[in-house]
């Protein structure tokens, strides 16, 4: 399900606030570094990774070929 850019930014802001509270900092550079160390990239990046993984899995299992064959896609 596609998400709007505004919603993705809102979700990312929530993650930023949680990291800021947990590590007691408001410095954007520190928050970026902490997210990097904890493997918490931007929400948009996470969404894209999951989408690519899903499509790859569909292609690997042949589900996409089946859906195209019956005219569902």
N, CA, C and O atoms as a MOPAC input file, in Angstrom:
PM7 MOZYME 1SCF
protein

 N      0.84200 1    -1.16700 1     0.00000 1
 C      0.00000 1     0.00000 1     0.00000 1
 C      0.89100 1     1.23500 1     0.00000 1
 O      1.68700 1     1.41200 1     0.92200 1
 N      0.77900 1     2.07800 1    -0.99400 1
 C      1.63100 1     3.26100 1    -1.04700 1
 C      1.26900 1     4.27200 1     0.04400 1
 O      0.09500 1     4.50700 1     0.33200 1
 N      2.29400 1     4.85300 1     0.63400 1
 C      2.09700 1     5.87100 1     1.66800 1
 C      2.50600 1     7.22600 1     1.11800 1
 O      3.44700 1     7.32500 1     0.33100 1
 N      1.80900 1     8.25600 1     1.52700 1
 C      2.15200 1     9.59500 1     1.07300 1
 C      3.47100 1    10.03600 1     1.70500 1
 O      3.86200 1     9.55600 1     2.76800 1
 N      4.14200 1    10.95700 1     1.02700 1
 C      5.40300 1    11.48400 1     1.56100 1
 C      5.19100 1    12.12700 1     2.92700 1
 O      6.03900 1    12.02000 1     3.81300 1
 N      4.07200 1    12.78300 1     3.08600 1
 C      3.77600 1    13.44800 1     4.36000 1
 C      3.64500 1    12.42900 1     5.49900 1
 O      4.13600 1    12.66300 1     6.60400 1
 N      2.98700 1    11.30900 1     5.22700 1
 C      2.83100 1    10.26600 1     6.24400 1
 C      4.18100 1     9.63100 1     6.57700 1
 O      4.47000 1     9.35300 1     7.74100 1
 N      5.00000 1     9.40500 1     5.56100 1
 C      6.33100 1     8.83400 1     5.78900 1
 C      7.16300 1     9.78400 1     6.64600 1
 O      7.86300 1     9.34100 1     7.55700 1
 N      7.09300 1    11.07800 1     6.36500 1
 C      7.82400 1    12.06200 1     7.16100 1
 C      7.31300 1    12.08300 1     8.59900 1
 O      8.09900 1    12.21500 1     9.53700 1
 N      6.01000 1    11.95500 1     8.77000 1
 C      5.42600 1    11.93700 1    10.11000 1
 C      5.90900 1    10.72500 1    10.90100 1
 O      6.26100 1    10.84200 1    12.07500 1
 N      5.92200 1     9.56600 1    10.25500 1
 C      6.41600 1     8.35400 1    10.91900 1
 C      7.89700 1     8.49300 1    11.27100 1
 O      8.32400 1     8.07700 1    12.34800 1
 N      8.66500 1     9.07000 1    10.37300 1
 C     10.08700 1     9.25200 1    10.62500 1
 C     10.32000 1    10.22400 1    11.78500 1
 O     11.24900 1    10.04700 1    12.57300 1
 N      9.48300 1    11.23400 1    11.88000 1
 C      9.58600 1    12.18600 1    12.99100 1
 C      9.32800 1    11.48200 1    14.32300 1
 O      9.96800 1    11.79500 1    15.32700 1
 N      8.39900 1    10.53900 1    14.33000 1
 C      8.12500 1     9.75200 1    15.55200 1
 C      9.35300 1     8.94800 1    15.96800 1
 O      9.70600 1     8.91200 1    17.14700 1
 N      9.99900 1     8.31000 1    15.00700 1
 C     11.21100 1     7.53600 1    15.30800 1
 C     12.29700 1     8.46700 1    15.83700 1
 O     12.99400 1     8.13600 1    16.79600 1
 N     12.43700 1     9.62600 1    15.21000 1
 C     13.43600 1    10.60600 1    15.65100 1
 C     13.18600 1    11.02300 1    17.09500 1
 O     14.12500 1    11.11600 1    17.88600 1
 N     11.93500 1    11.27300 1    17.44100 1
 C     11.59400 1    11.68700 1    18.80200 1
 C     11.87200 1    10.58500 1    19.81600 1
 O     12.33000 1    10.86300 1    20.92500 1
 N     11.60100 1     9.35200 1    19.45000 1
 C     11.87400 1     8.22700 1    20.35600 1
 C     13.37400 1     8.11400 1    20.59900 1
 O     13.80700 1     7.95800 1    21.74100 1
 N     14.16600 1     8.19000 1    19.53600 1
 C     15.62200 1     8.11800 1    19.68100 1
 C     16.11200 1     9.28100 1    20.54300 1
 O     16.97000 1     9.09500 1    21.40600 1
 N     15.57500 1    10.47100 1    20.31500 1
 C     15.98000 1    11.64500 1    21.09300 1
 C     15.67200 1    11.44800 1    22.58100 1
 O     16.48800 1    11.80800 1    23.43000 1
 N     14.52200 1    10.89100 1    22.89900 1
 C     14.16600 1    10.67000 1    24.30800 1
 C     15.00700 1     9.57700 1    24.95000 1
 O     15.47800 1     9.72300 1    26.07800 1
 N     15.19100 1     8.47800 1    24.21900 1
 C     15.95900 1     7.35800 1    24.78300 1
 C     17.38500 1     7.78400 1    25.09300 1
 O     17.92400 1     7.43900 1    26.14500 1
 N     17.99900 1     8.53300 1    24.18000 1
 C     19.40000 1     8.91800 1    24.33900 1
 C     19.57900 1    10.33700 1    24.88300 1
 O     20.69900 1    10.84700 1    24.92400 1
 N     18.49400 1    10.97000 1    25.29500 1
 C     18.51200 1    12.29500 1    25.92800 1
 C     19.32400 1    13.30200 1    25.13200 1
 O     20.24600 1    13.92900 1    25.65400 1
 N     18.97100 1    13.44800 1    23.86600 1
 C     19.64200 1    14.43400 1    23.02100 1
 C     18.64600 1    15.03700 1    22.04800 1
 O     17.67100 1    14.39200 1    21.66200 1
 N     18.89200 1    16.26400 1    21.66000 1
 C     18.09000 1    16.92800 1    20.64100 1
 C     18.94500 1    17.32100 1    19.43700 1
 O     18.44200 1    17.89800 1    18.47300 1
 N     20.22800 1    17.00900 1    19.49700 1
 C     21.14800 1    17.34800 1    18.41400 1
 C     20.88800 1    16.43900 1    17.21200 1
 O     21.00300 1    15.21800 1    17.31100 1
 N     20.53800 1    17.04800 1    16.08100 1
 C     20.21000 1    16.27500 1    14.88100 1
 C     21.36200 1    15.39900 1    14.41600 1
 O     21.14000 1    14.28000 1    13.95300 1
 N     22.58700 1    15.89200 1    14.53100 1
 C     23.74500 1    15.08900 1    14.11900 1
 C     23.90100 1    13.84900 1    15.00800 1
 O     24.20900 1    12.76300 1    14.51700 1
 N     23.69000 1    14.01800 1    16.29500 1
 C     23.76400 1    12.86900 1    17.21700 1
 C     22.66900 1    11.86300 1    16.90900 1
 O     22.90600 1    10.65500 1    16.91000 1
 N     21.48700 1    12.35900 1    16.64900 1
 C     20.36600 1    11.46600 1    16.35600 1
 C     20.64100 1    10.68800 1    15.07500 1
 O     20.36800 1     9.48900 1    15.01100 1
 N     21.17400 1    11.34900 1    14.06000 1
 C     21.51200 1    10.66100 1    12.81200 1
 C     22.56400 1     9.58000 1    13.04700 1
 O     22.45900 1     8.47800 1    12.50800 1
 N     23.56800 1     9.89400 1    13.84500 1
 C     24.61600 1     8.91300 1    14.14800 1
 C     24.05400 1     7.72300 1    14.92800 1
 O     24.37600 1     6.57400 1    14.62600 1
 N     23.22400 1     7.99500 1    15.92000 1
 C     22.62700 1     6.92900 1    16.71900 1
 C     21.77200 1     6.03300 1    15.83500 1
 O     21.84300 1     4.80900 1    15.93800 1
 N     20.96600 1     6.63500 1    14.96600 1
 C     20.12900 1     5.84100 1    14.05900 1
 C     20.98600 1     4.99700 1    13.12800 1
 O     20.63400 1     3.86300 1    12.80100 1
 N     22.09400 1     5.54800 1    12.71100 1
 C     23.00700 1     4.80100 1    11.85000 1
 C     23.59800 1     3.60600 1    12.59400 1
 O     23.63400 1     2.49700 1    12.06300 1
 N     24.05900 1     3.83400 1    13.82200 1
 C     24.65200 1     2.75600 1    14.62200 1
 C     23.62400 1     1.67100 1    14.96100 1
 O     23.96900 1     0.49200 1    15.04000 1
 N     22.37500 1     2.06500 1    15.15900 1
 C     21.31700 1     1.11500 1    15.52000 1
 C     20.60100 1     0.54700 1    14.29400 1
 O     19.61800 1    -0.18000 1    14.43600 1
 N     21.07500 1     0.86600 1    13.11000 1
 C     20.45700 1     0.44000 1    11.85200 1
 C     18.98000 1     0.84300 1    11.80400 1
 O     18.10600 1     0.01500 1    11.54600 1
 N     18.72000 1     2.12700 1    12.05600 1
 C     17.38100 1     2.70500 1    11.96600 1
 C     17.37600 1     3.79800 1    10.90000 1
 O     17.34900 1     4.98500 1    11.22700 1
 N     17.40000 1     3.40300 1     9.62600 1
 C     17.39800 1     4.42700 1     8.57300 1
 C     16.05300 1     5.13100 1     8.50000 1
 O     15.13300 1     4.81000 1     9.25100 1
 N     15.94700 1     6.08300 1     7.60100 1
 C     14.67700 1     6.77400 1     7.39800 1
 C     13.58400 1     5.75200 1     7.10000 1
 O     13.84100 1     4.70400 1     6.50700 1
 N     12.38000 1     6.06900 1     7.51300 1
 C     11.24500 1     5.17200 1     7.29900 1
 C     11.04400 1     4.90600 1     5.80700 1
 O     10.68000 1     3.79600 1     5.41900 1
 N     11.27700 1     5.90800 1     4.97700 1
 C     11.14900 1     5.72300 1     3.53400 1
 C     12.08600 1     4.64500 1     3.01200 1
 O     11.71700 1     3.87500 1     2.12500 1
 N     13.29000 1     4.58700 1     3.55600 1
 C     14.26100 1     3.56800 1     3.16700 1
 C     13.77800 1     2.18600 1     3.61600 1
 O     13.87800 1     1.21700 1     2.86400 1
 N     13.26200 1     2.10100 1     4.83000 1
 C     12.74900 1     0.82400 1     5.32700 1
 C     11.57600 1     0.32300 1     4.48200 1
 O     11.49000 1    -0.86400 1     4.17000 1
 N     10.68400 1     1.23100 1     4.11900 1
 C      9.53700 1     0.86200 1     3.30000 1
 C     10.00200 1     0.33500 1     1.94600 1
 O      9.49100 1    -0.67500 1     1.46200 1
 N     10.95700 1     1.00700 1     1.34200 1
 C     11.46200 1     0.57600 1     0.03900 1
 C     12.14900 1    -0.78000 1     0.13300 1
 O     11.97300 1    -1.62300 1    -0.74700 1
 N     12.93400 1    -1.00200 1     1.19200 1
 C     13.58400 1    -2.30600 1     1.38300 1
 C     12.55100 1    -3.42500 1     1.46600 1
 O     12.72000 1    -4.47900 1     0.85200 1
 N     11.48600 1    -3.19600 1     2.22400 1
 C     10.44100 1    -4.22400 1     2.38600 1
 C      9.71100 1    -4.46900 1     1.07700 1
 O      9.36800 1    -5.60800 1     0.75700 1
 N      9.47000 1    -3.39700 1     0.31400 1
 C      8.78900 1    -3.54200 1    -0.97000 1
 C      9.62500 1    -4.38700 1    -1.92500 1
 O      9.11200 1    -5.29800 1    -2.57500 1
 N     10.91700 1    -4.07800 1    -2.00300 1
 C     11.82300 1    -4.82400 1    -2.87500 1
 C     11.89600 1    -6.28800 1    -2.44200 1
 O     11.87200 1    -7.18700 1    -3.28200 1
 N     11.98400 1    -6.52400 1    -1.14400 1
 C     12.03000 1    -7.89300 1    -0.63400 1
 C     10.75400 1    -8.65300 1    -0.99600 1
 O     10.81100 1    -9.81600 1    -1.39600 1
 N      9.61100 1    -7.99700 1    -0.85500 1
 C      8.33400 1    -8.61900 1    -1.18600 1
 C      8.26600 1    -8.97200 1    -2.66900 1
 O      7.88300 1   -10.08600 1    -3.02500 1
 N      8.63600 1    -8.03100 1    -3.53100 1
 C      8.58800 1    -8.28200 1    -4.97600 1
 C      9.55500 1    -9.39300 1    -5.35500 1
 O      9.21300 1   -10.26400 1    -6.15500 1
 N     10.76400 1    -9.37500 1    -4.78800 1
 C     11.72800 1   -10.44400 1    -5.07400 1
 C     11.18300 1   -11.80700 1    -4.67300 1
 O     11.34300 1   -12.78800 1    -5.39900 1
 N     10.53800 1   -11.86000 1    -3.51200 1
 C      9.97900 1   -13.12000 1    -3.04400 1
 C      8.86000 1   -13.59800 1    -3.96600 1
 O      8.75600 1   -14.78800 1    -4.26200 1
 N      8.03000 1   -12.66600 1    -4.41500 1
 C      6.95500 1   -13.01100 1    -5.34100 1
 C      7.51900 1   -13.55200 1    -6.64900 1
 O      7.02200 1   -14.54100 1    -7.18800 1
 N      8.55800 1   -12.89700 1    -7.15300 1
 C      9.16300 1   -13.33700 1    -8.41000 1
 C      9.85000 1   -14.68900 1    -8.24800 1
 O      9.78400 1   -15.53300 1    -9.14100 1
 N     10.50400 1   -14.89100 1    -7.11800 1
 C     11.20200 1   -16.14800 1    -6.85800 1
 C     10.22200 1   -17.31400 1    -6.76100 1
 O     10.51300 1   -18.40800 1    -7.24300 1
 N      9.07800 1   -17.09000 1    -6.14800 1
 C      8.08800 1   -18.15000 1    -5.96100 1
 C      7.18700 1   -18.34800 1    -7.18000 1
 O      6.37900 1   -19.27700 1    -7.21100 1
 N      7.32200 1   -17.48600 1    -8.17600 1
 C      6.50800 1   -17.62200 1    -9.37700 1
 C      5.08100 1   -17.14000 1    -9.21600 1
 O      4.25900 1   -17.36100 1   -10.10500 1
 N      4.76700 1   -16.49600 1    -8.12100 1
 C      3.40400 1   -16.01000 1    -7.88900 1
 C      3.06000 1   -14.91700 1    -8.88400 1
 O      1.93800 1   -14.86600 1    -9.38800 1
 N      4.00800 1   -14.04900 1    -9.17000 1
 C      3.74900 1   -12.95100 1   -10.10000 1
 C      3.41700 1   -13.50000 1   -11.48700 1
 O      2.50300 1   -13.01000 1   -12.14900 1
 N      4.15100 1   -14.50200 1   -11.91800 1
 C      3.88400 1   -15.10200 1   -13.23400 1
 C      2.47500 1   -15.68800 1   -13.25600 1
 O      1.76200 1   -15.54500 1   -14.25000 1
 N      2.07100 1   -16.33900 1   -12.18000 1
 C      0.73100 1   -16.89100 1   -12.09700 1
 C     -0.33500 1   -15.78600 1   -12.17700 1
 O     -1.31600 1   -15.91100 1   -12.91100 1
 N     -0.12800 1   -14.70900 1   -11.41400 1
 C     -1.11600 1   -13.62000 1   -11.40100 1
 C     -1.22700 1   -12.95300 1   -12.76800 1
 O     -2.32700 1   -12.60200 1   -13.19500 1
 N     -0.11600 1   -12.77600 1   -13.45100 1
 C     -0.13900 1   -12.17100 1   -14.79400 1
 C     -0.83500 1   -13.12700 1   -15.76200 1
 O     -1.59200 1   -12.70000 1   -16.63300 1
 N     -0.57100 1   -14.42300 1   -15.60000 1
 C     -1.17000 1   -15.42200 1   -16.47700 1
 C     -2.68000 1   -15.47700 1   -16.40000 1
 O     -3.34600 1   -15.74500 1   -17.40000 1
 N     -3.22600 1   -15.22400 1   -15.22100 1
 C     -4.68700 1   -15.27000 1   -15.06800 1
 C     -5.30900 1   -13.87200 1   -15.20100 1
 O     -6.52200 1   -13.71000 1   -15.07200 1
 N     -4.47200 1   -12.87800 1   -15.45800 1
 C     -4.97800 1   -11.52700 1   -15.70900 1
 C     -5.29100 1   -10.71500 1   -14.47900 1
 O     -6.07600 1    -9.77000 1   -14.56600 1
 N     -4.71100 1   -11.04000 1   -13.32300 1
 C     -4.96500 1   -10.27800 1   -12.10600 1
 C     -4.06600 1    -9.07000 1   -11.98100 1
 O     -4.36000 1    -8.17200 1   -11.19200 1
 N     -2.98200 1    -9.01600 1   -12.72800 1
 C     -2.06000 1    -7.86900 1   -12.63700 1
 C     -1.98000 1    -7.15100 1   -13.96400 1
 O     -1.25800 1    -6.16200 1   -14.08700 1

